[in-house]
Amino acid sequence: MRRLSLAPLATTMVAAAALSGCIPATRPEAAPPVRHTPRPAPQPPAPRHVLGSDWRDWPLTPGDWRYRRTAQGSTAVFGTAGVTRLALTCDPRTRQIRLDRPASVAGSITVRTSSTTKVLTARAVATGAEILLPAADPLLDAMAFSRGRFTMEQAGQVPLVIPAYAEIGRVIEDCRG
């Protein structure tokens, strides 16, 4: 049997290791910069003629209710961060509830609930339009207890489809005492 010599193999391995140090190190390519694109603003609901004939099937207006109570009364605000769509404010001295619809105009506003429909007249204010209702007005109860939603519609404006959450009832009860 012939004996193999490992000397040539060892020499080859040493030479390969020495030569590997001669190859310049490659730098990893820099990652492309991260580009943050802003989210598009939520689209307002489509006009009524596009939504369909039954308001109970219309999608809800984007937003949520927030409630705040102060020494001057209480307020429930519906909207998204920084955008108020509807506000209900109680004035305990006069026992009236003010409905504010920013970016709206004076004129007739139709409020639809699961139990009633009422046309109200809004007056112009600096921020939009407002409606004053006595705290005992049955329309307020209809809004608070409507089956899931109610609407506020005005010619030339996108209709609001508002969820009937507990914040509405809290403002009403605060105002009634």
N, C-alpha and C positions, 0 to 999 in steps of 0.2 A: 504494500500500500504506500502510496506516495503521500508525502506530507505537504500541506499547503502552507505557504508563507503569507502571513498577514501584513508584512512590511509594505508591499505595494498598495494595499487597501488603506492602511493607516496613512500613508503619504498622500494619497488622493483625498482623503477626508480632511487632513490638515490644510491642504492647498485650497480646497473648496471653502473651508471656514475662513481662511485668510482672504480669499477673493470676495467673499460676501460682504466684508467690511468696506470694500472699494466701491460698492454700488451706492450712489447717493440716496438718502432717505427721501421718500416721497411724502409730501405733506397732504393731509386730507383736504379736499376741496371745502371751502367755506360754505356753510349752509346758506341757501338763499334767504334774504331777509323776510321776516314774517310780515305780511301785509294784513292789517286789520281793516276790514270793510265794515262800515256802520250798518246796523240792521235797518232794513227799510221800515218806515213808519207803518203802523197798522192801517189798513185801508178802511175807510168809513163804510158803513153798510150801503148797499146799493139803493137807488131811489125806489120808492114804493112800487112803481109800475114794473120794476124788475124783480122785486121780492116775491110777488105773488099776491093773491087776493086775501088770504087769511093771515092776519097779523100774528096769530099765535104760532105760526110756522117760521116767522122771520128770525134770523140769527140775532143773538143778543149783541148790543153795542159793547165793544171792548171796554173793560174797566171793572172796578170793584167799589164797594161802599166803604167809607171811613166815617166814624162817629166821633164827635168832640163836644164836650160839655164845658161851658165856662160860666162865670157869674152873670153874664149878660144873656145867657140862653144856651141852646144846644143846636148843633148843626150836623147834618148827614150829607156827605159829599160823594157823588158818584163820578168816577173817571179813572184815568190812568195817571201815572206819575207826571205831575206838572200840567195835566190837561183836565179841567173840570168840565163835565158834560151836563150835570144837574146838581143843584144844591137845595136842600130843604133846611130852613133856619127858623127856629122858634123865637119869637119875641114874647117873653112871659108877661111883660107889662101890658101889652095889648091883646094877648092871647091870640096872636095871629101867626100863621106859618107862611113864610115867603119861599116861593119856588123860583129859583134863579136858573135861567138857561143861558150861559155865556155864549157869545158869538151868535145870538139869535136876534130877531128884530121884533118890534112891537106888532101886535096884531092878534089874530085868532090862533089859539093852540088847542088842538083836540087831544084829550087824554082818554085813552081806552084801557079799561081793565076787564077782567073776566066777568064782572058783574054790571058794569056801567060804562057809558061813553058820555063825556061832557066837553062842551066847547067853552073855553075860557078866553078872556081878553088879557093879553100881556101888555105891559107898558114898557117903554124904552128906559133903560138906565145906562150908566156909563159902560158897564161890562157886557151888556146884552139886553135881555128881556126878563121881567119879573112878574109874578102873579102873587097877589096876597089873598089868602084864604083864612077864614076863621078856623080856629083849632077844632071846632065841632063839626066842620063840614064833612058830610058822609063820603065825599070823593077821596079824602085822605085815608079813611078806613079801607075803601075799595082799592087804593094803591098799595096799602100795606098788606092786604090779604088777597090780592089778585093771585090767580093760580100760576105762579112762577114768574110772571112778567107783566108789565104794562107798557104802553107806548105814549110818547108825546110827539105829535105830528103838527107840522106847520108848513104852509105853502112856501116853496122855495128853499126849504131846509131839509137836511137828511133826517129822517125820523129816528128818534131815540127809542130803542127797545131795551128797557131797564129791568133788571131782575128785582123782584119784590123781596128784599131781605129785611132782617129785623131792625136795621138802623132807621128805617122809615118810621116804624112803630115806636121806637124809642123817642124820636123827636116829637111825635104826636102826643105821646103820654107826658113828656116833659112839659109840653105847652098846656095840656089840659089840667095839669096839677094833680 
